[in-house]
């Protein structure tokens, strides 16, 4: 298999690299609303309420006066650059295998970074270190539970967070849960503790209280976007705290400006020619917005 050197090559839909990204990114899997983008900015109409009335026979309709709104999607570039020494390439049994292994790693890192930016960054959007207004930053419904909570207390906190999302005016049958793997041991405790009441956790890790659950290592708070958020538990809003998000899938709005692409620059004429280094680059351009601040319910583990 030949390597297309010095050209940007779109990764195949359904191919191993795109599949790796999709399987790693909880947001990309959970959303039911992908918005194609032909420019780096897209205005997405957001329907407001429409009031319904009983109308007496022969009477005029009461006009709805709720204003419409819109979401603004800004596509941000996510990139990876990996140096590959020419000596290592020549010594390897198959150069393509090295590239594919690095592509897999790059796809995973890109997915976790995207999830963290979309879900858990606490800072104000600035287009660079804080590329989007995250679910955590936007959501008006946030609650906390102690990392030392009993199984029954954890179960109550989780069910309360779900109930808030269920009672939201934006709720529908498409509710989904996105959570940090830090919740897994707490859920196992809920399952094992009979005093916690009805078992709400599917042992296969695929559902919570009948809703599909998606796991993401990006679902920990951070001040800026990172693919390696620190682990910990502190006061509410502190970096490292694990979060769980309950949200209608259609309210996770993902903009797709440029699919995942890769490029290999050679070690002889490329930017690393003087040091005999080839480079693998990967990039994608994606946007994200929460459909409405009241649509999501966030549960945060604190100290």
C-alpha positions as semicolon CSV with decimal commas, in nm:
position;residue;x (nm);y (nm);z (nm)
1;X;0,000;0,000;0,000
2;X;0,154;0,331;-0,106
3;X;0,156;0,635;0,116
4;X;0,032;0,954;-0,048
5;X;0,312;1,188;0,054
6;X;0,266;1,565;0,089
7;X;-0,108;1,560;0,008
8;X;-0,406;1,603;0,242
9;X;-0,607;1,282;0,221
10;X;-0,964;1,263;0,360
11;X;-1,006;0,957;0,579
12;X;-1,269;0,718;0,445
13;X;-1,616;0,723;0,603
14;X;-1,647;0,391;0,782
15;X;-1,270;0,344;0,770
16;X;-1,065;0,252;1,075
17;X;-0,949;0,606;1,158
18;X;-1,292;0,773;1,133
19;X;-1,444;0,481;1,323
20;X;-1,184;0,526;1,596
21;X;-1,280;0,893;1,631
22;X;-1,652;0,820;1,635
23;X;-1,622;0,535;1,883
24;X;-1,407;0,746;2,115
25;X;-1,607;1,071;2,100
26;X;-1,919;1,041;2,316
27;X;-2,055;1,370;2,182
28;X;-2,019;1,261;1,820
29;X;-2,199;0,934;1,893
30;X;-2,466;1,074;2,122
31;X;-2,583;1,362;1,906
32;X;-2,869;1,320;1,662
33;X;-2,802;1,659;1,504
34;X;-2,502;1,697;1,275
35;X;-2,507;2,028;1,088
36;X;-2,310;2,032;0,759
37;X;-2,108;2,354;0,727
38;X;-1,983;2,508;0,401
39;X;-1,813;2,801;0,580
40;X;-1,655;2,840;0,923
41;X;-1,970;3,008;1,067
42;X;-2,329;2,887;1,047
43;X;-2,647;3,038;1,189
44;X;-2,884;2,759;1,295
45;X;-3,250;2,853;1,353
46;X;-3,375;2,764;1,698
47;X;-3,751;2,735;1,733
48;X;-3,906;2,908;2,031
49;X;-4,235;2,823;2,200
50;X;-4,561;2,843;2,005
51;X;-4,864;2,903;2,223
52;X;-5,179;2,701;2,149
53;X;-5,530;2,815;2,241
54;X;-5,887;2,687;2,240
55;X;-6,075;2,896;1,986
56;X;-6,451;2,956;2,012
57;X;-6,645;2,906;1,693
58;X;-6,637;3,214;1,478
59;X;-6,359;3,381;1,680
60;X;-6,022;3,495;1,546
61;X;-5,707;3,298;1,619
62;X;-5,487;3,434;1,896
63;X;-5,153;3,512;1,737
64;X;-4,838;3,360;1,880
65;X;-4,588;3,632;1,971
66;X;-4,293;3,420;2,090
67;X;-3,974;3,540;1,925
68;X;-3,755;3,298;1,732
69;X;-3,388;3,253;1,813
70;X;-3,076;3,104;1,661
71;X;-2,757;2,921;1,749
72;X;-2,421;3,033;1,616
73;X;-2,184;2,754;1,517
74;X;-1,815;2,839;1,484
75;X;-1,597;2,570;1,329
76;X;-1,264;2,526;1,507
77;X;-0,965;2,335;1,373
78;X;-0,831;2,044;1,577
79;X;-0,492;1,916;1,465
80;X;-0,221;1,662;1,542
81;X;0,140;1,662;1,419
82;X;0,361;1,356;1,478
83;X;0,735;1,349;1,389
84;X;0,865;1,023;1,241
85;X;1,242;0,981;1,216
86;X;1,353;0,858;0,874
87;X;1,580;0,599;1,038
88;X;1,283;0,453;1,229
89;X;1,077;0,445;0,911
90;X;1,348;0,254;0,727
91;X;1,405;0,016;1,018
92;X;1,034;-0,060;1,053
93;X;0,889;-0,365;0,880
94;X;0,605;-0,156;0,738
95;X;0,589;0,222;0,725
96;X;0,215;0,220;0,663
97;X;0,160;0,029;0,989
98;X;0,346;0,299;1,180
99;X;0,135;0,567;1,016
100;X;-0,189;0,381;1,086
101;X;-0,096;0,329;1,450
102;X;-0,025;0,700;1,488
103;X;-0,349;0,783;1,304
104;X;-0,544;0,573;1,554
105;X;-0,374;0,752;1,843
106;X;-0,437;1,090;1,679
107;X;-0,804;1,009;1,620
108;X;-0,848;0,910;1,986
109;X;-0,675;1,223;2,113
110;X;-0,879;1,443;1,880
111;X;-1,202;1,280;1,999
112;X;-1,124;1,326;2,370
113;X;-1,017;1,687;2,310
114;X;-1,342;1,757;2,123
115;X;-1,550;1,597;2,400
116;X;-1,373;1,795;2,670
117;X;-1,423;2,122;2,481
118;X;-1,789;2,047;2,415
119;X;-1,879;1,912;2,758
120;X;-1,657;2,021;3,041
121;X;-1,451;2,337;2,988
122;X;-1,538;2,595;3,252
123;X;-1,389;2,906;3,088
124;X;-1,556;3,159;2,860
125;X;-1,537;3,087;2,487
126;X;-1,242;3,260;2,321
127;X;-1,206;3,058;2,001
128;X;-0,867;2,909;2,088
129;X;-0,801;2,756;2,430
130;X;-1,177;2,759;2,492
131;X;-1,316;2,685;2,146
132;X;-1,682;2,650;2,241
133;X;-1,922;2,733;2,521
134;X;-1,937;2,391;2,683
135;X;-2,243;2,215;2,819
136;X;-2,112;2,273;3,172
137;X;-2,057;2,645;3,113
138;X;-2,394;2,692;2,943
139;X;-2,623;2,469;3,152
140;X;-2,852;2,631;3,407
141;X;-2,935;2,299;3,576
142;X;-2,631;2,181;3,771
143;X;-2,609;1,970;4,086
144;X;-2,334;1,803;4,289
145;X;-2,275;1,484;4,483
146;X;-1,987;1,397;4,716
147;X;-1,729;1,144;4,600
148;X;-1,780;0,973;4,937
149;X;-2,158;0,949;4,902
150;X;-2,329;0,623;4,991
151;X;-2,472;0,410;4,712
152;X;-2,822;0,525;4,803
153;X;-2,720;0,893;4,805
154;X;-2,543;0,857;4,471
155;X;-2,845;0,682;4,323
156;X;-3,075;0,962;4,443
157;X;-2,845;1,229;4,300
158;X;-2,831;1,053;3,962
159;X;-3,207;1,004;3,947
160;X;-3,265;1,366;4,050
161;X;-3,039;1,484;3,767
162;X;-3,229;1,266;3,522
163;X;-3,563;1,394;3,652
164;X;-3,456;1,755;3,595
165;X;-3,380;1,677;3,230
166;X;-3,703;1,482;3,192
167;X;-3,907;1,776;3,324
168;X;-3,737;2,034;3,102
169;X;-3,950;2,194;2,831
170;X;-3,689;2,067;2,583
171;X;-3,716;1,704;2,694
172;X;-3,821;1,433;2,451
173;X;-3,783;1,059;2,404
174;X;-3,424;1,102;2,281
175;X;-3,266;1,171;2,621
176;X;-2,913;1,034;2,657
177;X;-2,648;1,030;2,929
178;X;-2,281;1,119;2,880
179;X;-2,056;1,050;3,176
180;X;-1,698;1,029;3,289
181;X;-1,579;0,672;3,359
182;X;-1,526;0,797;3,716
183;X;-1,898;0,727;3,767
184;X;-1,857;0,357;3,686
185;X;-1,748;0,239;4,035
186;X;-2,030;0,441;4,192
187;X;-2,281;0,276;3,959
188;X;-2,141;-0,066;4,042
189;X;-2,190;0,015;4,411
190;X;-2,549;0,112;4,337
191;X;-2,602;-0,223;4,165
192;X;-2,442;-0,419;4,449
193;X;-2,616;-0,235;4,735
194;X;-2,969;-0,367;4,784
195;X;-3,051;-0,074;5,013
196;X;-3,007;0,160;4,717
197;X;-3,340;0,035;4,583
198;X;-3,422;-0,046;4,221
199;X;-3,117;-0,119;4,009
200;X;-3,092;0,168;3,759
201;X;-2,760;0,067;3,601
202;X;-2,718;-0,181;3,319
203;X;-2,414;-0,392;3,411
204;X;-2,298;-0,386;3,047
205;X;-2,256;-0,011;3,089
206;X;-2,489;0,070;2,801
207;X;-2,786;0,227;2,979
208;X;-2,880;0,420;3,289
209;X;-3,242;0,431;3,403
210;X;-3,337;0,304;3,054
211;X;-3,149;0,585;2,875
212;X;-2,840;0,511;2,660
213;X;-2,515;0,607;2,828
214;X;-2,198;0,716;2,649
215;X;-1,864;0,721;2,832
216;X;-1,602;0,990;2,773
217;X;-1,264;1,056;2,934
218;X;-1,320;1,416;2,827
219;X;-1,604;1,454;3,078
220;X;-1,390;1,609;3,352
221;X;-1,379;1,980;3,422
222;X;-1,088;2,185;3,293
223;X;-1,024;2,558;3,258
224;X;-0,920;2,515;2,895
225;X;-0,969;2,237;2,640
226;X;-0,743;1,937;2,694
227;X;-0,729;1,572;2,591
228;X;-0,577;1,486;2,929
229;X;-0,798;1,643;3,198
230;X;-0,667;1,594;3,549
231;X;-0,850;1,352;3,777
232;X;-0,967;1,465;4,118
233;X;-1,254;1,593;4,326
234;X;-1,264;1,940;4,475
235;X;-1,513;2,219;4,525
236;X;-1,783;2,268;4,262
237;X;-1,637;2,395;3,937
238;X;-1,280;2,287;4,013
239;X;-1,070;2,127;3,738
240;X;-1,065;1,749;3,761
241;X;-1,422;1,700;3,882
242;X;-1,605;1,429;3,689
243;X;-1,942;1,516;3,536
244;X;-2,250;1,337;3,408
245;X;-2,474;1,507;3,151
246;X;-2,837;1,420;3,075
247;X;-2,958;1,587;2,757
248;X;-3,185;1,533;2,455
249;X;-2,966;1,406;2,172
250;X;-3,098;1,669;1,928
251;X;-2,981;1,945;2,164
252;X;-2,616;1,846;2,118
253;X;-2,559;2,042;1,797
254;X;-2,239;1,940;1,617
255;X;-2,120;2,134;1,314
256;X;-1,913;1,944;1,057
257;X;-1,700;2,178;0,846
258;X;-1,415;1,948;0,744
259;X;-1,389;1,575;0,786
260;X;-1,092;1,409;0,951
261;X;-0,794;1,433;0,713
262;X;-0,429;1,329;0,721
263;X;-0,106;1,431;0,548
264;X;0,243;1,282;0,548
265;X;0,532;1,514;0,461
266;X;0,847;1,329;0,357
267;X;1,185;1,347;0,528
268;X;1,371;1,468;0,217
269;X;1,186;1,772;0,084
270;X;0,946;1,849;0,367
271;X;0,992;2,079;0,670
272;X;1,203;1,812;0,846
273;X;1,451;1,760;0,562
274;X;1,747;1,904;0,755
275;X;1,694;1,655;1,037
276;X;1,568;1,357;0,833
277;X;1,222;1,372;0,992
278;X;0,889;1,304;0,826
279;X;0,567;1,437;0,976
280;X;0,220;1,291;1,001
281;X;-0,043;1,563;1,035
282;X;-0,413;1,518;1,104
283;X;-0,687;1,775;1,123
284;X;-1,062;1,821;1,138
285;X;-1,283;2,128;1,175
286;X;-1,586;2,099;1,400
287;X;-1,832;2,325;1,579
288;X;-2,047;2,266;1,886
289;X;-2,332;2,434;2,070
290;X;-2,584;2,326;2,333
291;X;-2,932;2,381;2,192
292;X;-3,055;2,563;2,503
293;X;-2,907;2,625;2,851
294;X;-3,214;2,466;3,012
295;X;-3,199;2,151;2,799
296;X;-2,918;1,974;2,989
297;X;-2,888;1,854;3,346
298;X;-2,533;1,819;3,483
299;X;-2,428;1,618;3,790
300;X;-2,077;1,688;3,923
301;X;-1,875;1,477;4,168
302;X;-1,713;1,699;4,431
303;X;-1,498;1,635;4,738
